[in-house]
Amino acid sequence: MNTTERNGRDRSMKKCLTIAMGLAFATAAVRGQDLPTYQGVVAGQSPMYYNQLDSSLAPSIGTGTFVPTATGTGSTNDYFGNVNDAALFSNTTAQLALAAGNNIIANSGTSANSIGSLSLLFFTPNAVNASSRYIFSDGDVSLSTNGQQFALEQVSQGLTLKAGNKTITTPWTVTPGTWYYFAATWNFTGANTSAFGINYYLGVAGQPTNTLLSQFTQRGGSGNISSVGLLGNGGTFTVSAIQSDASGGYNVAGVPGFVEGVASWTNQLTVAQIGNQMNALILVPEPSTLLLCGFAFIGLCAGSRRRRSVKK
């Protein structure tokens, strides 16, 4: 084989490799059914409560089955595409509520010494509305000095976190028709230093951890959460509409929002643990997709060899 032939073969092989890699990246967007991986990461971090919000509405860890308290609540495909593995809310009163005595937020409404975490996935309604829509709420909200709020609210495309006596307008906006990962970790055992307060995180599900957004609001001090405020009021924990505002169901003009995988802890998750949950949402191609990429690569290269043979 002379130098010209060898260079031609090398160029052909590089072209095959480039095309095959392009096929691989294109097909990598295909969703792989990897729900067990995400569930395994969450369960492996020892939550006090974990509920997939599938059609059974019973938790896999902890006590307290969610119950629909109004029409308009149903099941739909989850983030990974699994049938009936996420909760759907199709009108303004649709909600899921825990039975009394089964609050999943440790020390909710009973003690200032609250330490904990919460995470979930939510899918934004594929429409925009300026009215308040609640993703979750721990009892009714209160804005007094010793307020006992804990709720995540969407107003138009903005997110608001209610904690203690404070309504926190986050700097984040969400895109209609998109799955998001949300988490919060808090320490309310003290006040007036950066050791006490609430951290909250938001990321587009499936994106790398370096895209995860985070904020912190201190407990105590000027403009912060009241030093006597509690996280939650010990009332009924709901997903979607809250009791004092029946119009807060997580949908826009009948276009539903979804929620899945609600988990809570009695400890503060570390940044690394939050990152591990986020990483577990990165979708992988099905094994058959990778196999097809291999066949495509072989076929392209074989075809290239045949064309060179014909030219000879």
C-alpha positions as MATLAB code, in Angstrom:
seq = 'MNTTERNGRDRSMKKCLTIAMGLAFATAAVRGQDLPTYQGVVAGQSPMYYNQLDSSLAPSIGTGTFVPTATGTGSTNDYFGNVNDAALFSNTTAQLALAAGNNIIANSGTSANSIGSLSLLFFTPNAVNASSRYIFSDGDVSLSTNGQQFALEQVSQGLTLKAGNKTITTPWTVTPGTWYYFAATWNFTGANTSAFGINYYLGVAGQPTNTLLSQFTQRGGSGNISSVGLLGNGGTFTVSAIQSDASGGYNVAGVPGFVEGVASWTNQLTVAQIGNQMNALILVPEPSTLLLCGFAFIGLCAGSRRRRSVKK';
ca = [
       0.000    0.000    0.000;
       1.528    3.323   -1.064;
       1.417    6.541    0.916;
      -1.520    7.963   -1.070;
      -3.629    4.850   -0.461;
      -2.754    4.795    3.226;
      -3.675    8.471    3.665;
      -6.930    7.870    1.815;
      -7.777    4.957    4.087;
      -7.014    7.032    7.212;
      -9.232    9.860    6.004;
     -12.023    7.397    5.293;
     -11.762    5.816    8.732;
     -11.822    9.238   10.397;
     -14.914   10.113    8.416;
     -16.582    6.852    9.502;
     -15.704    7.542   13.123;
     -17.025   11.108   12.918;
     -20.327    9.989   11.410;
     -20.727    7.147   13.903;
     -20.036    9.488   16.833;
     -22.633   11.866   15.444;
     -25.140    9.028   15.331;
     -24.280    8.104   18.910;
     -24.805   11.650   20.190;
     -28.042   11.999   18.249;
     -29.498    8.765   19.597;
     -28.237    9.440   23.124;
     -31.162   11.824   23.474;
     -33.464    8.802   23.465;
     -34.747    8.252   26.994;
     -33.670    5.130   28.784;
     -35.910    3.699   31.483;
     -33.658    4.431   34.437;
     -36.127    5.162   37.233;
     -34.637    2.453   39.498;
     -31.262    4.226   39.434;
     -32.757    7.527   40.601;
     -34.891    5.777   43.223;
     -31.842    3.882   44.435;
     -29.853    7.078   44.922;
     -32.662    8.742   46.888;
     -33.404    5.659   49.005;
     -29.670    5.170   49.625;
     -29.540    8.551   51.379;
     -31.824    7.264   54.169;
     -34.915    9.473   53.818;
     -37.563    9.437   56.539;
     -40.193    9.462   53.778;
     -40.206    8.650   50.057;
     -43.280    8.556   47.844;
     -43.065    8.082   44.099;
     -46.627    9.472   43.697;
     -47.477    6.621   41.352;
     -51.028    5.338   40.981;
     -50.934    3.664   44.423;
     -49.961    6.929   46.215;
     -48.408    4.815   48.992;
     -44.834    5.539   50.118;
     -41.959    3.127   49.589;
     -40.351    4.505   52.783;
     -42.168    5.966   55.779;
     -45.813    6.326   56.764;
     -48.558    8.279   55.053;
     -50.427    7.540   51.827;
     -51.502   10.585   49.826;
     -55.228   10.909   49.141;
     -56.939   12.996   46.428;
     -59.209   15.519   48.162;
     -60.869   16.848   44.995;
     -61.509   15.828   41.415;
     -58.889   16.512   38.764;
     -56.078   14.454   40.274;
     -54.763   11.518   38.272;
     -51.659    9.672   37.122;
     -49.457   10.182   34.082;
     -46.058    9.263   32.648;
     -43.153   10.181   34.884;
     -39.925   11.935   33.892;
     -38.450    8.650   32.666;
     -41.524    7.795   30.596;
     -42.914    5.152   32.959;
     -46.707    4.917   32.764;
     -48.731    6.194   35.761;
     -45.630    6.969   37.847;
     -46.319   10.678   38.406;
     -49.242   12.676   39.796;
     -51.232   14.931   37.471;
     -53.358   17.954   38.448;
     -55.909   19.129   35.881;
     -57.922   21.823   37.684;
     -57.500   24.533   40.292;
     -58.695   22.457   43.265;
     -56.874   19.221   42.417;
     -54.518   18.154   45.197;
     -53.084   15.216   47.122;
     -53.085   15.417   50.905;
     -51.604   13.320   53.684;
     -53.826   12.128   56.495;
     -53.573   14.113   59.728;
     -50.636   13.081   61.901;
     -48.492   12.000   58.947;
     -46.649   15.225   58.211;
     -43.435   14.435   56.351;
     -41.526   17.528   57.524;
     -39.685   16.810   60.767;
     -40.791   19.061   63.667;
     -43.248   20.892   61.434;
     -45.097   23.505   63.483;
     -44.023   21.966   66.787;
     -40.407   22.958   67.343;
     -38.017   25.683   66.258;
     -35.281   23.052   66.242;
     -36.022   21.857   62.740;
     -33.321   20.257   60.592;
     -34.198   18.518   57.378;
     -34.313   18.241   53.609;
     -36.856   17.723   50.842;
     -36.557   16.877   47.152;
     -38.962   16.247   44.292;
     -39.432   16.471   40.536;
     -42.070   18.645   38.873;
     -43.242   19.240   35.314;
     -44.412   22.762   34.559;
     -47.811   23.229   32.867;
     -47.347   23.858   29.160;
     -49.022   27.275   29.465;
     -48.435   30.535   31.364;
     -50.744   32.134   33.929;
     -50.072   34.986   36.364;
     -52.068   33.339   39.185;
     -50.418   31.458   42.059;
     -50.006   27.733   41.532;
     -48.657   25.592   44.373;
     -46.326   22.646   43.808;
     -46.397   21.680   47.503;
     -47.430   23.210   50.813;
     -46.942   22.195   54.434;
     -50.172   23.458   55.945;
     -51.726   26.858   55.354;
     -49.425   29.821   55.001;
     -48.949   32.546   57.608;
     -47.154   35.867   57.197;
     -47.060   36.937   60.851;
     -43.762   37.501   62.667;
     -43.769   33.933   63.951;
     -44.953   32.667   60.561;
     -45.022   28.948   59.839;
     -44.868   28.757   56.068;
     -43.290   26.109   53.892;
     -44.474   26.051   50.302;
     -43.200   26.194   46.731;
     -45.266   28.419   44.471;
     -45.155   29.199   40.764;
     -46.404   32.622   39.662;
     -46.307   33.029   35.898;
     -42.826   31.625   35.126;
     -41.254   32.617   38.445;
     -40.776   30.482   41.554;
     -41.501   31.661   45.096;
     -40.428   29.817   48.239;
     -42.407   30.477   51.418;
     -40.379   29.779   54.570;
     -41.267   30.818   58.120;
     -42.668   34.339   57.923;
     -40.950   35.181   54.646;
     -42.044   34.954   51.036;
     -38.835   34.548   49.021;
     -39.038   35.536   45.377;
     -36.279   33.467   43.812;
     -34.272   34.787   40.831;
     -35.300   31.735   38.842;
     -37.771   31.341   35.996;
     -39.125   28.074   34.625;
     -39.982   27.092   31.066;
     -43.462   25.696   30.348;
     -43.556   21.990   29.580;
     -40.250   21.142   31.287;
     -39.220   18.689   34.022;
     -37.336   20.246   36.959;
     -35.503   18.965   40.016;
     -36.038   20.894   43.268;
     -34.457   20.392   46.675;
     -34.267   22.292   49.956;
     -32.119   21.724   53.046;
     -32.466   23.668   56.270;
     -31.271   24.191   59.816;
     -33.655   26.139   62.051;
     -31.995   25.266   65.359;
     -30.542   28.758   65.670;
     -30.432   32.161   64.022;
     -28.365   35.196   63.030;
     -25.458   33.423   61.305;
     -24.966   31.722   57.967;
     -25.130   28.348   59.732;
     -28.895   28.735   60.153;
     -31.447   29.112   57.410;
     -32.563   27.329   54.275;
     -30.716   26.343   51.101;
     -32.762   25.723   47.978;
     -31.802   24.283   44.599;
     -33.317   24.121   41.115;
     -32.164   22.334   37.996;
     -33.547   21.197   34.661;
     -33.881   17.425   34.982;
     -31.297   15.644   32.871;
     -28.760   18.468   32.850;
     -25.312   18.175   34.509;
     -24.814   19.303   38.091;
     -22.857   22.394   37.067;
     -26.174   23.837   35.808;
     -27.845   23.425   39.214;
     -28.936   26.781   40.662;
     -28.729   27.421   44.401;
     -29.671   30.139   46.883;
     -29.582   30.577   50.676;
     -31.807   32.624   52.994;
     -30.681   33.126   56.589;
     -32.818   32.752   59.674;
     -32.488   35.864   61.803;
     -31.172   39.299   60.954;
     -32.584   42.176   58.959;
     -34.660   41.167   55.955;
     -34.290   37.451   56.624;
     -36.590   34.743   57.985;
     -37.784   35.609   61.497;
     -35.666   34.055   64.232;
     -38.877   32.734   65.825;
     -40.439   31.522   62.582;
     -41.045   27.815   62.031;
     -40.786   25.782   58.850;
     -44.345   24.565   58.304;
     -47.274   24.733   60.716;
     -47.818   21.049   61.405;
     -50.944   20.970   59.273;
     -51.741   18.756   56.329;
     -48.908   18.397   53.840;
     -50.296   18.714   50.317;
     -48.990   18.390   46.803;
     -50.695   20.985   44.571;
     -53.459   23.260   45.991;
     -53.283   24.416   49.603;
     -56.219   24.365   52.023;
     -56.597   28.128   52.400;
     -56.460   28.753   48.653;
     -58.432   26.150   46.742;
     -57.590   27.903   43.491;
     -53.906   27.085   43.822;
     -53.929   23.706   42.065;
     -50.850   23.013   39.944;
     -52.247   23.602   36.467;
     -52.889   26.509   34.129;
     -56.365   26.832   32.571;
     -56.803   23.071   32.682;
     -53.312   22.347   31.344;
     -51.880   20.040   34.025;
     -48.649   20.124   35.944;
     -47.040   16.926   37.267;
     -45.142   16.016   40.448;
     -43.209   12.867   41.300;
     -40.725   11.466   43.776;
     -41.383   13.455   46.976;
     -38.753   12.605   49.598;
     -37.859   14.157   52.967;
     -35.092   13.739   55.536;
     -34.408   14.571   59.182;
     -30.896   15.744   58.292;
     -29.407   18.267   55.903;
     -28.318   16.646   52.661;
     -24.840   17.683   51.572;
     -24.154   19.454   48.295;
     -22.606   16.212   47.060;
     -25.787   14.261   47.880;
     -27.907   16.836   46.060;
     -25.535   16.482   43.110;
     -25.862   12.697   43.172;
     -29.640   12.987   42.867;
     -29.283   15.429   39.988;
     -26.755   13.176   38.237;
     -29.123   10.218   38.465;
     -31.548   12.136   36.234;
     -29.148   12.244   33.280;
     -30.802    9.998   30.726;
     -28.878    7.197   29.067;
     -29.555    5.526   25.716;
     -31.133    2.107   25.646;
     -28.606   -0.742   25.101;
     -30.261   -1.383   21.731;
     -29.442    2.208   20.741;
     -25.751    1.695   21.458;
     -25.835   -1.561   19.512;
     -27.370    0.213   16.524;
     -24.608    2.814   16.681;
     -22.052    0.009   16.511;
     -23.781   -1.537   13.514;
     -23.940    1.858   11.846;
     -20.213    2.349   12.350;
     -19.398   -1.096   10.913;
     -21.717   -0.571    7.986;
     -20.305    2.835    7.144;
     -16.735    1.613    7.229;
     -17.523   -1.538    5.281;
     -19.242    0.533    2.625;
     -16.243    2.808    2.430;
     -13.904   -0.167    1.939;
     -16.119   -1.528   -0.817;
     -16.065    1.789   -2.639;
     -12.260    1.882   -2.465;
     -12.082   -1.681   -3.827;
     -14.301   -0.749   -6.780;
     -12.092    2.228   -7.604;
      -9.056   -0.051   -7.776;
];
